[in-house]
Amino acid sequence: MNGYLYKCLSPLGDITLASNGEALTGLWFDGQKYFDPALTATYVEKELPVFVETLEWLERYFNRELPGVPPALQPQGSPFRQAVWNILKEIPYGQTVTYKDIAQKLARQKGVEHFSEQAVGGAIGHNPISILIPCHRVIGSNGNLTGYAGGLWRKEKLLELEREHFLSRNA
């Protein structure tokens, strides 16, 4: 056994959560790109405190409330991917940045001239914890929605939900 799974419903489709028993290690829309179907064979379904915390966070999020601090997160990936995912966690609720912005920030952090936007895009696309590590807040340099493993329609809905939160609070 490699860990634990929990399945739940959301307004944007079924979600599978994964945990190592202590922290959230995955959150995928069922059927999304880069979801590993082997998880369902190697993980045991079980309700854990981290899943309860995640469900509460998601409920606030989908109810257009500021969801607050997420549960403990432990995405698995290379040091490069971890660095990109850490930058994603810094993107404020309701705001967007570009792949280029992230590549430039990563280059500054590493003290190098530049990082490939395509490499950054690959790391973002393989983000194993959707929504809580907000890869949906990354857009193309021209302002277009590009790439989202859960489907562009979901990315659009997530961004709309966050914009609606701000519009309702400022009305």
C-alpha positions in Angstrom: 0.0 0.0 0.0 1.3 3.5 -0.9 -1.2 5.7 0.7 -4.9 6.6 1.0 -7.6 7.9 -1.3 -10.8 9.6 -0.8 -13.4 10.5 -3.5 -15.7 13.4 -3.3 -18.0 15.5 -5.5 -17.5 19.1 -6.5 -19.5 21.5 -8.7 -16.9 20.9 -11.4 -17.0 17.1 -11.3 -15.7 14.2 -9.2 -12.4 14.7 -7.3 -10.0 12.1 -6.0 -7.8 13.1 -3.0 -4.6 11.3 -2.0 -2.7 11.3 1.2 0.3 9.7 2.8 -1.7 9.6 6.1 -0.4 13.0 7.3 -0.6 15.5 4.4 -2.5 15.9 1.1 -0.4 14.5 -1.7 -2.9 14.7 -4.6 -6.1 16.3 -5.7 -7.3 15.5 -9.2 -10.5 15.9 -11.2 -11.4 12.4 -12.2 -10.2 11.6 -15.7 -7.9 14.6 -15.9 -4.6 14.5 -17.8 -1.7 13.1 -15.7 -3.9 11.3 -13.3 -2.3 8.0 -12.5 -5.0 5.3 -12.6 -2.6 2.9 -10.8 -3.4 5.0 -7.7 -6.7 3.3 -7.3 -5.0 -0.1 -7.3 -2.2 0.8 -4.8 -4.0 3.1 -2.4 -6.7 2.3 0.2 -9.9 4.4 0.5 -10.1 5.8 4.0 -11.5 8.9 5.6 -8.6 10.8 7.3 -8.4 14.2 9.1 -6.5 15.7 6.2 -9.3 14.7 3.8 -11.9 16.3 6.2 -9.8 19.5 6.3 -9.5 19.5 2.5 -13.3 19.0 2.0 -13.9 21.9 4.4 -11.5 24.1 2.5 -13.1 23.1 -0.9 -16.6 23.8 0.5 -15.6 27.3 1.4 -13.8 27.8 -1.9 -16.8 26.6 -4.0 -19.1 28.7 -1.9 -17.1 31.8 -3.0 -15.6 32.4 0.5 -11.9 32.9 1.1 -11.0 29.4 1.9 -8.1 30.2 4.4 -5.0 28.2 5.0 -5.0 24.9 3.2 -4.3 21.6 4.9 -0.8 20.3 5.0 0.4 19.7 1.4 3.2 17.3 0.3 3.3 17.1 -3.5 5.9 14.7 -4.8 8.2 15.9 -7.6 11.7 17.0 -8.7 13.3 20.0 -7.0 12.5 22.0 -10.2 8.8 21.1 -10.0 8.8 21.8 -6.3 10.2 25.3 -6.9 7.6 26.0 -9.5 4.8 24.7 -7.3 6.0 26.9 -4.4 5.7 29.9 -6.7 2.2 28.8 -7.6 1.2 28.8 -3.9 2.2 32.5 -3.7 -0.3 33.6 -6.4 -3.1 35.5 -4.5 -6.7 34.3 -4.7 -8.4 35.9 -7.6 -5.3 37.0 -9.4 -3.4 35.6 -12.4 0.2 35.5 -13.5 1.8 34.3 -16.8 4.1 31.4 -17.4 6.7 34.0 -18.3 6.3 35.7 -14.9 6.9 32.4 -13.2 9.9 31.6 -15.3 11.4 35.1 -14.6 10.8 34.7 -10.8 12.3 31.3 -10.8 15.4 32.6 -12.7 15.8 35.4 -10.1 15.5 32.9 -7.2 18.1 30.6 -8.8 20.4 33.4 -9.8 20.4 32.5 -13.5 19.6 34.5 -16.6 16.4 32.7 -17.6 14.3 29.6 -17.3 12.3 28.1 -20.2 8.6 29.0 -20.1 7.9 25.5 -21.6 9.7 23.8 -18.7 7.7 25.9 -16.3 4.6 24.9 -18.2 5.5 21.3 -17.9 6.0 21.5 -14.1 2.7 23.4 -13.8 0.9 20.8 -15.9 2.1 18.1 -13.6 0.9 19.8 -10.5 -0.5 16.9 -8.4 -2.7 19.1 -6.1 -5.1 21.0 -8.2 -7.0 24.1 -6.8 -5.0 24.2 -3.6 -1.8 24.7 -5.5 -3.5 27.2 -7.9 -2.1 26.3 -11.3 -5.4 27.5 -12.7 -4.2 31.1 -12.0 -1.5 30.9 -14.7 -2.3 32.3 -18.1 -0.5 32.9 -21.4 1.5 36.1 -21.9 -1.3 37.3 -24.3 -3.9 36.9 -21.5 -5.4 33.7 -23.0 -6.2 30.7 -21.0 -3.8 27.9 -21.9 -3.3 24.4 -20.6 -5.0 22.9 -17.6 -4.8 19.2 -16.9 -8.4 19.2 -15.6 -9.6 20.8 -18.8 -9.7 24.5 -19.9 -13.4 24.7 -19.1 -12.6 24.0 -15.5 -9.8 26.5 -15.5 -12.3 29.1 -16.8 -14.9 28.2 -14.1 -12.3 28.4 -11.3 -11.2 31.8 -12.4 -14.8 33.0 -12.8 -15.6 31.7 -9.3 -12.7 33.7 -7.8 -13.7 36.9 -9.8 -17.3 36.5 -8.6 -16.1 36.4 -5.0 -14.4 39.7 -5.4 -17.2 41.3 -7.3 -19.7 40.3 -4.7 -17.5 41.6 -1.8 -17.0 44.9 -3.6 -20.6 45.5 -4.7 
